[in-house]
Amino acid sequence: MFVSHDAAGELVQIDTETSSKPILIVTESPGLATQGSVINFVELNDKVKFELNESEASNRGLEVSGALTSLAIVI
């Protein structure tokens, strides 16, 4: 599920309602990787990178490949 910057204020509610389901939540706003998002896109040094919240992925029953983890900023 993609939660846009405009809907970022609803992330806590979305996280609460979907926490027991294996749903990958992807966001694009600073700080959301620690608020329920599994993958959060950020801009660093004029490049788009992504943060990965491994514990949130695990809590949702999602497995993340080592290849994806090696590319991520792990939170």
PyMOL Python script that loads the backbone (N, CA, C, O; Angstrom):
from pymol import cmd

cmd.read_pdbstr("""\
ATOM      1  N   MET A   1       0.846  -1.144   0.000  1.00  0.00           N
ATOM      2  CA  MET A   1       0.000   0.000   0.000  1.00  0.00           C
ATOM      3  C   MET A   1       0.910   1.230   0.000  1.00  0.00           C
ATOM      4  O   MET A   1       1.816   1.337   0.826  1.00  0.00           O
ATOM      5  N   PHE A   2       0.667   2.142  -0.916  1.00  0.00           N
ATOM      6  CA  PHE A   2       1.445   3.375  -0.967  1.00  0.00           C
ATOM      7  C   PHE A   2       0.675   4.478  -0.251  1.00  0.00           C
ATOM      8  O   PHE A   2      -0.486   4.742  -0.562  1.00  0.00           O
ATOM      9  N   VAL A   3       1.338   5.120   0.712  1.00  0.00           N
ATOM     10  CA  VAL A   3       0.755   6.247   1.443  1.00  0.00           C
ATOM     11  C   VAL A   3       1.523   7.489   1.003  1.00  0.00           C
ATOM     12  O   VAL A   3       2.689   7.669   1.356  1.00  0.00           O
ATOM     13  N   SER A   4       0.866   8.331   0.238  1.00  0.00           N
ATOM     14  CA  SER A   4       1.521   9.520  -0.312  1.00  0.00           C
ATOM     15  C   SER A   4       1.818  10.546   0.773  1.00  0.00           C
ATOM     16  O   SER A   4       1.337  10.450   1.902  1.00  0.00           O
ATOM     17  N   HIS A   5       2.619  11.522   0.398  1.00  0.00           N
ATOM     18  CA  HIS A   5       2.954  12.615   1.303  1.00  0.00           C
ATOM     19  C   HIS A   5       1.686  13.298   1.818  1.00  0.00           C
ATOM     20  O   HIS A   5       1.611  13.661   2.992  1.00  0.00           O
ATOM     21  N   ASP A   6       0.701  13.471   0.953  1.00  0.00           N
ATOM     22  CA  ASP A   6      -0.556  14.128   1.330  1.00  0.00           C
ATOM     23  C   ASP A   6      -1.357  13.338   2.360  1.00  0.00           C
ATOM     24  O   ASP A   6      -2.119  13.924   3.130  1.00  0.00           O
ATOM     25  N   ALA A   7      -1.196  12.026   2.382  1.00  0.00           N
ATOM     26  CA  ALA A   7      -1.939  11.172   3.316  1.00  0.00           C
ATOM     27  C   ALA A   7      -1.095  10.715   4.494  1.00  0.00           C
ATOM     28  O   ALA A   7      -1.535   9.865   5.269  1.00  0.00           O
ATOM     29  N   ALA A   8       0.101  11.255   4.647  1.00  0.00           N
ATOM     30  CA  ALA A   8       1.019  10.821   5.701  1.00  0.00           C
ATOM     31  C   ALA A   8       0.432  10.960   7.103  1.00  0.00           C
ATOM     32  O   ALA A   8       0.778  10.182   7.993  1.00  0.00           O
ATOM     33  N   GLY A   9      -0.440  11.927   7.313  1.00  0.00           N
ATOM     34  CA  GLY A   9      -1.074  12.116   8.610  1.00  0.00           C
ATOM     35  C   GLY A   9      -1.975  10.966   9.010  1.00  0.00           C
ATOM     36  O   GLY A   9      -2.340  10.842  10.179  1.00  0.00           O
ATOM     37  N   GLU A  10      -2.335  10.127   8.061  1.00  0.00           N
ATOM     38  CA  GLU A  10      -3.216   8.991   8.326  1.00  0.00           C
ATOM     39  C   GLU A  10      -2.438   7.689   8.557  1.00  0.00           C
ATOM     40  O   GLU A  10      -3.039   6.634   8.759  1.00  0.00           O
ATOM     41  N   LEU A  11      -1.111   7.764   8.527  1.00  0.00           N
ATOM     42  CA  LEU A  11      -0.298   6.549   8.620  1.00  0.00           C
ATOM     43  C   LEU A  11      -0.526   5.788   9.920  1.00  0.00           C
ATOM     44  O   LEU A  11      -0.607   4.559   9.896  1.00  0.00           O
ATOM     45  N   VAL A  12      -0.631   6.461  11.030  1.00  0.00           N
ATOM     46  CA  VAL A  12      -0.825   5.762  12.313  1.00  0.00           C
ATOM     47  C   VAL A  12      -2.123   4.961  12.276  1.00  0.00           C
ATOM     48  O   VAL A  12      -2.155   3.813  12.719  1.00  0.00           O
ATOM     49  N   GLN A  13      -3.183   5.551  11.755  1.00  0.00           N
ATOM     50  CA  GLN A  13      -4.466   4.846  11.657  1.00  0.00           C
ATOM     51  C   GLN A  13      -4.366   3.676  10.687  1.00  0.00           C
ATOM     52  O   GLN A  13      -4.868   2.589  10.970  1.00  0.00           O
ATOM     53  N   ILE A  14      -3.727   3.891   9.555  1.00  0.00           N
ATOM     54  CA  ILE A  14      -3.544   2.815   8.571  1.00  0.00           C
ATOM     55  C   ILE A  14      -2.733   1.678   9.188  1.00  0.00           C
ATOM     56  O   ILE A  14      -3.075   0.508   9.021  1.00  0.00           O
ATOM     57  N   ASP A  15      -1.664   2.018   9.898  1.00  0.00           N
ATOM     58  CA  ASP A  15      -0.830   1.012  10.553  1.00  0.00           C
ATOM     59  C   ASP A  15      -1.645   0.217  11.560  1.00  0.00           C
ATOM     60  O   ASP A  15      -1.552  -1.010  11.597  1.00  0.00           O
ATOM     61  N   THR A  16      -2.425   0.882  12.360  1.00  0.00           N
ATOM     62  CA  THR A  16      -3.247   0.219  13.370  1.00  0.00           C
ATOM     63  C   THR A  16      -4.237  -0.747  12.730  1.00  0.00           C
ATOM     64  O   THR A  16      -4.412  -1.870  13.201  1.00  0.00           O
ATOM     65  N   GLU A  17      -4.882  -0.306  11.658  1.00  0.00           N
ATOM     66  CA  GLU A  17      -5.914  -1.122  11.014  1.00  0.00           C
ATOM     67  C   GLU A  17      -5.354  -2.293  10.214  1.00  0.00           C
ATOM     68  O   GLU A  17      -6.073  -3.257   9.950  1.00  0.00           O
ATOM     69  N   THR A  18      -4.088  -2.227   9.828  1.00  0.00           N
ATOM     70  CA  THR A  18      -3.516  -3.278   8.980  1.00  0.00           C
ATOM     71  C   THR A  18      -2.376  -4.042   9.637  1.00  0.00           C
ATOM     72  O   THR A  18      -1.764  -4.891   8.990  1.00  0.00           O
ATOM     73  N   SER A  19      -2.072  -3.767  10.898  1.00  0.00           N
ATOM     74  CA  SER A  19      -0.876  -4.327  11.542  1.00  0.00           C
ATOM     75  C   SER A  19      -0.835  -5.848  11.568  1.00  0.00           C
ATOM     76  O   SER A  19       0.252  -6.425  11.592  1.00  0.00           O
ATOM     77  N   SER A  20      -1.969  -6.504  11.562  1.00  0.00           N
ATOM     78  CA  SER A  20      -1.978  -7.967  11.627  1.00  0.00           C
ATOM     79  C   SER A  20      -1.984  -8.615  10.239  1.00  0.00           C
ATOM     80  O   SER A  20      -2.067  -9.837  10.119  1.00  0.00           O
ATOM     81  N   LYS A  21      -1.897  -7.794   9.202  1.00  0.00           N
ATOM     82  CA  LYS A  21      -1.952  -8.310   7.833  1.00  0.00           C
ATOM     83  C   LYS A  21      -0.600  -8.143   7.146  1.00  0.00           C
ATOM     84  O   LYS A  21       0.124  -7.186   7.422  1.00  0.00           O
ATOM     85  N   PRO A  22      -0.261  -9.063   6.257  1.00  0.00           N
ATOM     86  CA  PRO A  22       1.024  -8.965   5.554  1.00  0.00           C
ATOM     87  C   PRO A  22       0.979  -7.946   4.409  1.00  0.00           C
ATOM     88  O   PRO A  22       1.074  -8.302   3.234  1.00  0.00           O
ATOM     89  N   ILE A  23       0.832  -6.675   4.782  1.00  0.00           N
ATOM     90  CA  ILE A  23       0.728  -5.590   3.808  1.00  0.00           C
ATOM     91  C   ILE A  23       1.999  -4.755   3.873  1.00  0.00           C
ATOM     92  O   ILE A  23       2.385  -4.279   4.941  1.00  0.00           O
ATOM     93  N   LEU A  24       2.642  -4.583   2.736  1.00  0.00           N
ATOM     94  CA  LEU A  24       3.832  -3.752   2.632  1.00  0.00           C
ATOM     95  C   LEU A  24       3.383  -2.304   2.508  1.00  0.00           C
ATOM     96  O   LEU A  24       2.740  -1.934   1.526  1.00  0.00           O
ATOM     97  N   ILE A  25       3.720  -1.483   3.501  1.00  0.00           N
ATOM     98  CA  ILE A  25       3.376  -0.068   3.464  1.00  0.00           C
ATOM     99  C   ILE A  25       4.595   0.714   3.011  1.00  0.00           C
ATOM    100  O   ILE A  25       5.671   0.613   3.601  1.00  0.00           O
ATOM    101  N   VAL A  26       4.409   1.500   1.945  1.00  0.00           N
ATOM    102  CA  VAL A  26       5.471   2.297   1.353  1.00  0.00           C
ATOM    103  C   VAL A  26       5.075   3.766   1.463  1.00  0.00           C
ATOM    104  O   VAL A  26       3.947   4.145   1.147  1.00  0.00           O
ATOM    105  N   THR A  27       6.033   4.594   1.921  1.00  0.00           N
ATOM    106  CA  THR A  27       5.779   6.027   2.098  1.00  0.00           C
ATOM    107  C   THR A  27       6.879   6.843   1.440  1.00  0.00           C
ATOM    108  O   THR A  27       7.841   6.304   0.892  1.00  0.00           O
ATOM    109  N   GLU A  28       6.708   8.180   1.510  1.00  0.00           N
ATOM    110  CA  GLU A  28       7.670   9.071   0.874  1.00  0.00           C
ATOM    111  C   GLU A  28       7.905  10.350   1.668  1.00  0.00           C
ATOM    112  O   GLU A  28       8.175  11.401   1.088  1.00  0.00           O
ATOM    113  N   SER A  29       7.804  10.267   2.981  1.00  0.00           N
ATOM    114  CA  SER A  29       7.968  11.453   3.822  1.00  0.00           C
ATOM    115  C   SER A  29       8.987  11.189   4.924  1.00  0.00           C
ATOM    116  O   SER A  29       9.020  10.090   5.477  1.00  0.00           O
ATOM    117  N   PRO A  30       9.817  12.171   5.251  1.00  0.00           N
ATOM    118  CA  PRO A  30      10.832  11.995   6.296  1.00  0.00           C
ATOM    119  C   PRO A  30      10.226  11.519   7.615  1.00  0.00           C
ATOM    120  O   PRO A  30       9.205  12.036   8.069  1.00  0.00           O
ATOM    121  N   GLY A  31      10.872  10.531   8.217  1.00  0.00           N
ATOM    122  CA  GLY A  31      10.484  10.051   9.540  1.00  0.00           C
ATOM    123  C   GLY A  31       9.438   8.961   9.568  1.00  0.00           C
ATOM    124  O   GLY A  31       9.180   8.395  10.631  1.00  0.00           O
ATOM    125  N   LEU A  32       8.824   8.644   8.436  1.00  0.00           N
ATOM    126  CA  LEU A  32       7.733   7.678   8.470  1.00  0.00           C
ATOM    127  C   LEU A  32       8.189   6.229   8.587  1.00  0.00           C
ATOM    128  O   LEU A  32       7.378   5.354   8.888  1.00  0.00           O
ATOM    129  N   ALA A  33       9.456   5.964   8.359  1.00  0.00           N
ATOM    130  CA  ALA A  33       9.955   4.593   8.527  1.00  0.00           C
ATOM    131  C   ALA A  33       9.889   4.154   9.982  1.00  0.00           C
ATOM    132  O   ALA A  33       9.917   2.957  10.266  1.00  0.00           O
ATOM    133  N   THR A  34       9.803   5.086  10.887  1.00  0.00           N
ATOM    134  CA  THR A  34       9.702   4.741  12.308  1.00  0.00           C
ATOM    135  C   THR A  34       8.267   4.852  12.822  1.00  0.00           C
ATOM    136  O   THR A  34       8.019   4.684  14.016  1.00  0.00           O
ATOM    137  N   GLN A  35       7.330   5.133  11.930  1.00  0.00           N
ATOM    138  CA  GLN A  35       5.941   5.318  12.349  1.00  0.00           C
ATOM    139  C   GLN A  35       4.978   4.329  11.714  1.00  0.00           C
ATOM    140  O   GLN A  35       3.774   4.581  11.674  1.00  0.00           O
ATOM    141  N   GLY A  36       5.489   3.203  11.216  1.00  0.00           N
ATOM    142  CA  GLY A  36       4.609   2.177  10.675  1.00  0.00           C
ATOM    143  C   GLY A  36       4.874   1.809   9.233  1.00  0.00           C
ATOM    144  O   GLY A  36       4.340   0.812   8.748  1.00  0.00           O
ATOM    145  N   SER A  37       5.671   2.575   8.544  1.00  0.00           N
ATOM    146  CA  SER A  37       6.015   2.256   7.164  1.00  0.00           C
ATOM    147  C   SER A  37       7.088   1.164   7.140  1.00  0.00           C
ATOM    148  O   SER A  37       7.933   1.102   8.033  1.00  0.00           O
ATOM    149  N   VAL A  38       7.053   0.316   6.130  1.00  0.00           N
ATOM    150  CA  VAL A  38       8.100  -0.690   5.968  1.00  0.00           C
ATOM    151  C   VAL A  38       9.212  -0.120   5.093  1.00  0.00           C
ATOM    152  O   VAL A  38      10.396  -0.275   5.394  1.00  0.00           O
ATOM    153  N   ILE A  39       8.817   0.541   4.008  1.00  0.00           N
ATOM    154  CA  ILE A  39       9.777   1.193   3.115  1.00  0.00           C
ATOM    155  C   ILE A  39       9.391   2.663   2.991  1.00  0.00           C
ATOM    156  O   ILE A  39       8.231   2.991   2.742  1.00  0.00           O
ATOM    157  N   ASN A  40      10.367   3.536   3.167  1.00  0.00           N
ATOM    158  CA  ASN A  40      10.138   4.968   3.068  1.00  0.00           C
ATOM    159  C   ASN A  40      11.192   5.568   2.138  1.00  0.00           C
ATOM    160  O   ASN A  40      12.390   5.464   2.400  1.00  0.00           O
ATOM    161  N   PHE A  41      10.742   6.193   1.056  1.00  0.00           N
ATOM    162  CA  PHE A  41      11.661   6.834   0.125  1.00  0.00           C
ATOM    163  C   PHE A  41      12.071   8.201   0.651  1.00  0.00           C
ATOM    164  O   PHE A  41      11.237   8.979   1.114  1.00  0.00           O
ATOM    165  N   VAL A  42      13.370   8.481   0.573  1.00  0.00           N
ATOM    166  CA  VAL A  42      13.922   9.759   1.037  1.00  0.00           C
ATOM    167  C   VAL A  42      14.925  10.265   0.000  1.00  0.00           C
ATOM    168  O   VAL A  42      15.445   9.493  -0.805  1.00  0.00           O
ATOM    169  N   GLU A  43      15.186  11.562   0.033  1.00  0.00           N
ATOM    170  CA  GLU A  43      16.197  12.142  -0.841  1.00  0.00           C
ATOM    171  C   GLU A  43      17.419  12.480  -0.006  1.00  0.00           C
ATOM    172  O   GLU A  43      17.327  13.224   0.971  1.00  0.00           O
ATOM    173  N   LEU A  44      18.576  11.926  -0.397  1.00  0.00           N
ATOM    174  CA  LEU A  44      19.845  12.190   0.278  1.00  0.00           C
ATOM    175  C   LEU A  44      20.890  12.525  -0.772  1.00  0.00           C
ATOM    176  O   LEU A  44      21.088  11.774  -1.727  1.00  0.00           O
ATOM    177  N   ASN A  45      21.553  13.649  -0.592  1.00  0.00           N
ATOM    178  CA  ASN A  45      22.610  14.060  -1.528  1.00  0.00           C
ATOM    179  C   ASN A  45      22.123  14.053  -2.971  1.00  0.00           C
ATOM    180  O   ASN A  45      22.813  13.572  -3.870  1.00  0.00           O
ATOM    181  N   ASP A  46      20.923  14.595  -3.180  1.00  0.00           N
ATOM    182  CA  ASP A  46      20.314  14.697  -4.519  1.00  0.00           C
ATOM    183  C   ASP A  46      20.040  13.343  -5.169  1.00  0.00           C
ATOM    184  O   ASP A  46      19.932  13.252  -6.392  1.00  0.00           O
ATOM    185  N   LYS A  47      19.925  12.291  -4.356  1.00  0.00           N
ATOM    186  CA  LYS A  47      19.593  10.962  -4.862  1.00  0.00           C
ATOM    187  C   LYS A  47      18.427  10.404  -4.062  1.00  0.00           C
ATOM    188  O   LYS A  47      18.294  10.678  -2.870  1.00  0.00           O
ATOM    189  N   VAL A  48      17.592   9.628  -4.718  1.00  0.00           N
ATOM    190  CA  VAL A  48      16.483   8.973  -4.034  1.00  0.00           C
ATOM    191  C   VAL A  48      17.001   7.655  -3.457  1.00  0.00           C
ATOM    192  O   VAL A  48      17.546   6.816  -4.174  1.00  0.00           O
ATOM    193  N   LYS A  49      16.819   7.496  -2.156  1.00  0.00           N
ATOM    194  CA  LYS A  49      17.211   6.279  -1.432  1.00  0.00           C
ATOM    195  C   LYS A  49      15.959   5.767  -0.714  1.00  0.00           C
ATOM    196  O   LYS A  49      14.907   6.406  -0.747  1.00  0.00           O
ATOM    197  N   PHE A  50      16.087   4.621  -0.074  1.00  0.00           N
ATOM    198  CA  PHE A  50      14.943   4.155   0.714  1.00  0.00           C
ATOM    199  C   PHE A  50      15.395   3.617   2.058  1.00  0.00           C
ATOM    200  O   PHE A  50      16.452   3.002   2.199  1.00  0.00           O
ATOM    201  N   GLU A  51      14.547   3.876   3.030  1.00  0.00           N
ATOM    202  CA  GLU A  51      14.743   3.358   4.382  1.00  0.00           C
ATOM    203  C   GLU A  51      13.918   2.085   4.499  1.00  0.00           C
ATOM    204  O   GLU A  51      12.839   1.979   3.917  1.00  0.00           O
ATOM    205  N   LEU A  52      14.429   1.125   5.250  1.00  0.00           N
ATOM    206  CA  LEU A  52      13.743  -0.140   5.461  1.00  0.00           C
ATOM    207  C   LEU A  52      13.611  -0.378   6.955  1.00  0.00           C
ATOM    208  O   LEU A  52      14.608  -0.412   7.677  1.00  0.00           O
ATOM    209  N   ASN A  53      12.399  -0.542   7.409  1.00  0.00           N
ATOM    210  CA  ASN A  53      12.140  -0.857   8.808  1.00  0.00           C
ATOM    211  C   ASN A  53      11.976  -2.373   8.903  1.00  0.00           C
ATOM    212  O   ASN A  53      10.884  -2.905   8.705  1.00  0.00           O
ATOM    213  N   GLU A  54      13.080  -3.060   9.209  1.00  0.00           N
ATOM    214  CA  GLU A  54      13.071  -4.530   9.245  1.00  0.00           C
ATOM    215  C   GLU A  54      12.131  -5.088  10.310  1.00  0.00           C
ATOM    216  O   GLU A  54      11.481  -6.108  10.083  1.00  0.00           O
ATOM    217  N   SER A  55      12.050  -4.440  11.456  1.00  0.00           N
ATOM    218  CA  SER A  55      11.183  -4.968  12.511  1.00  0.00           C
ATOM    219  C   SER A  55       9.715  -4.845  12.126  1.00  0.00           C
ATOM    220  O   SER A  55       8.921  -5.730  12.445  1.00  0.00           O
ATOM    221  N   GLU A  56       9.343  -3.773  11.451  1.00  0.00           N
ATOM    222  CA  GLU A  56       7.956  -3.612  10.987  1.00  0.00           C
ATOM    223  C   GLU A  56       7.634  -4.669   9.936  1.00  0.00           C
ATOM    224  O   GLU A  56       6.541  -5.235   9.942  1.00  0.00           O
ATOM    225  N   ALA A  57       8.573  -4.940   9.037  1.00  0.00           N
ATOM    226  CA  ALA A  57       8.366  -5.986   8.030  1.00  0.00           C
ATOM    227  C   ALA A  57       8.158  -7.334   8.713  1.00  0.00           C
ATOM    228  O   ALA A  57       7.248  -8.084   8.359  1.00  0.00           O
ATOM    229  N   SER A  58       8.997  -7.633   9.680  1.00  0.00           N
ATOM    230  CA  SER A  58       8.895  -8.899  10.407  1.00  0.00           C
ATOM    231  C   SER A  58       7.574  -8.999  11.165  1.00  0.00           C
ATOM    232  O   SER A  58       6.924 -10.044  11.140  1.00  0.00           O
ATOM    233  N   ASN A  59       7.173  -7.922  11.837  1.00  0.00           N
ATOM    234  CA  ASN A  59       5.905  -7.915  12.580  1.00  0.00           C
ATOM    235  C   ASN A  59       4.717  -8.181  11.666  1.00  0.00           C
ATOM    236  O   ASN A  59       3.710  -8.742  12.098  1.00  0.00           O
ATOM    237  N   ARG A  60       4.834  -7.780  10.410  1.00  0.00           N
ATOM    238  CA  ARG A  60       3.758  -7.970   9.443  1.00  0.00           C
ATOM    239  C   ARG A  60       3.854  -9.312   8.720  1.00  0.00           C
ATOM    240  O   ARG A  60       3.019  -9.621   7.870  1.00  0.00           O
ATOM    241  N   GLY A  61       4.867 -10.106   9.055  1.00  0.00           N
ATOM    242  CA  GLY A  61       5.024 -11.404   8.430  1.00  0.00           C
ATOM    243  C   GLY A  61       5.633 -11.349   7.040  1.00  0.00           C
ATOM    244  O   GLY A  61       5.450 -12.268   6.242  1.00  0.00           O
ATOM    245  N   LEU A  62       6.355 -10.276   6.747  1.00  0.00           N
ATOM    246  CA  LEU A  62       6.985 -10.110   5.442  1.00  0.00           C
ATOM    247  C   LEU A  62       8.452 -10.495   5.531  1.00  0.00           C
ATOM    248  O   LEU A  62       9.121 -10.171   6.512  1.00  0.00           O
ATOM    249  N   GLU A  63       8.952 -11.178   4.524  1.00  0.00           N
ATOM    250  CA  GLU A  63      10.364 -11.521   4.449  1.00  0.00           C
ATOM    251  C   GLU A  63      11.041 -10.581   3.467  1.00  0.00           C
ATOM    252  O   GLU A  63      10.550 -10.374   2.358  1.00  0.00           O
ATOM    253  N   VAL A  64      12.166 -10.013   3.875  1.00  0.00           N
ATOM    254  CA  VAL A  64      12.914  -9.085   3.032  1.00  0.00           C
ATOM    255  C   VAL A  64      14.201  -9.770   2.592  1.00  0.00           C
ATOM    256  O   VAL A  64      14.946 -10.295   3.420  1.00  0.00           O
ATOM    257  N   SER A  65      14.455  -9.764   1.306  1.00  0.00           N
ATOM    258  CA  SER A  65      15.660 -10.425   0.807  1.00  0.00           C
ATOM    259  C   SER A  65      16.914  -9.681   1.235  1.00  0.00           C
ATOM    260  O   SER A  65      16.892  -8.473   1.471  1.00  0.00           O
ATOM    261  N   GLY A  66      17.989 -10.418   1.328  1.00  0.00           N
ATOM    262  CA  GLY A  66      19.272  -9.818   1.688  1.00  0.00           C
ATOM    263  C   GLY A  66      19.726  -8.801   0.657  1.00  0.00           C
ATOM    264  O   GLY A  66      20.382  -7.818   1.001  1.00  0.00           O
ATOM    265  N   ALA A  67      19.382  -9.030  -0.609  1.00  0.00           N
ATOM    266  CA  ALA A  67      19.753  -8.097  -1.669  1.00  0.00           C
ATOM    267  C   ALA A  67      19.060  -6.749  -1.460  1.00  0.00           C
ATOM    268  O   ALA A  67      19.680  -5.699  -1.630  1.00  0.00           O
ATOM    269  N   LEU A  68      17.796  -6.778  -1.099  1.00  0.00           N
ATOM    270  CA  LEU A  68      17.068  -5.533  -0.856  1.00  0.00           C
ATOM    271  C   LEU A  68      17.601  -4.849   0.390  1.00  0.00           C
ATOM    272  O   LEU A  68      17.763  -3.629   0.405  1.00  0.00           O
ATOM    273  N   THR A  69      17.872  -5.611   1.426  1.00  0.00           N
ATOM    274  CA  THR A  69      18.412  -5.055   2.667  1.00  0.00           C
ATOM    275  C   THR A  69      19.753  -4.385   2.435  1.00  0.00           C
ATOM    276  O   THR A  69      20.042  -3.346   3.030  1.00  0.00           O
ATOM    277  N   SER A  70      20.572  -4.972   1.575  1.00  0.00           N
ATOM    278  CA  SER A  70      21.904  -4.393   1.331  1.00  0.00           C
ATOM    279  C   SER A  70      21.842  -3.053   0.613  1.00  0.00           C
ATOM    280  O   SER A  70      22.795  -2.276   0.681  1.00  0.00           O
ATOM    281  N   LEU A  71      20.746  -2.769  -0.069  1.00  0.00           N
ATOM    282  CA  LEU A  71      20.572  -1.484  -0.762  1.00  0.00           C
ATOM    283  C   LEU A  71      19.914  -0.425   0.105  1.00  0.00           C
ATOM    284  O   LEU A  71      19.934   0.759  -0.235  1.00  0.00           O
ATOM    285  N   ALA A  72      19.337  -0.838   1.214  1.00  0.00           N
ATOM    286  CA  ALA A  72      18.523   0.051   2.038  1.00  0.00           C
ATOM    287  C   ALA A  72      19.321   0.772   3.117  1.00  0.00           C
ATOM    288  O   ALA A  72      20.436   0.388   3.471  1.00  0.00           O
ATOM    289  N   ILE A  73      18.706   1.824   3.617  1.00  0.00           N
ATOM    290  CA  ILE A  73      19.127   2.464   4.867  1.00  0.00           C
ATOM    291  C   ILE A  73      18.280   1.766   5.926  1.00  0.00           C
ATOM    292  O   ILE A  73      17.087   2.045   6.043  1.00  0.00           O
ATOM    293  N   VAL A  74      18.871   0.878   6.684  1.00  0.00           N
ATOM    294  CA  VAL A  74      18.109   0.053   7.624  1.00  0.00           C
ATOM    295  C   VAL A  74      17.803   0.851   8.883  1.00  0.00           C
ATOM    296  O   VAL A  74      18.689   1.446   9.497  1.00  0.00           O
ATOM    297  N   ILE A  75      16.530   0.849   9.249  1.00  0.00           N
ATOM    298  CA  ILE A  75      16.050   1.574  10.428  1.00  0.00           C
ATOM    299  C   ILE A  75      15.803   0.559  11.528  1.00  0.00           C
ATOM    300  O   ILE A  75      15.391   0.928  12.628  1.00  0.00           O
TER     301      ILE A  75
END
""", "prot")
cmd.dss("prot")
cmd.show_as("cartoon", "prot")
cmd.util.cbc("prot")
cmd.orient("prot")
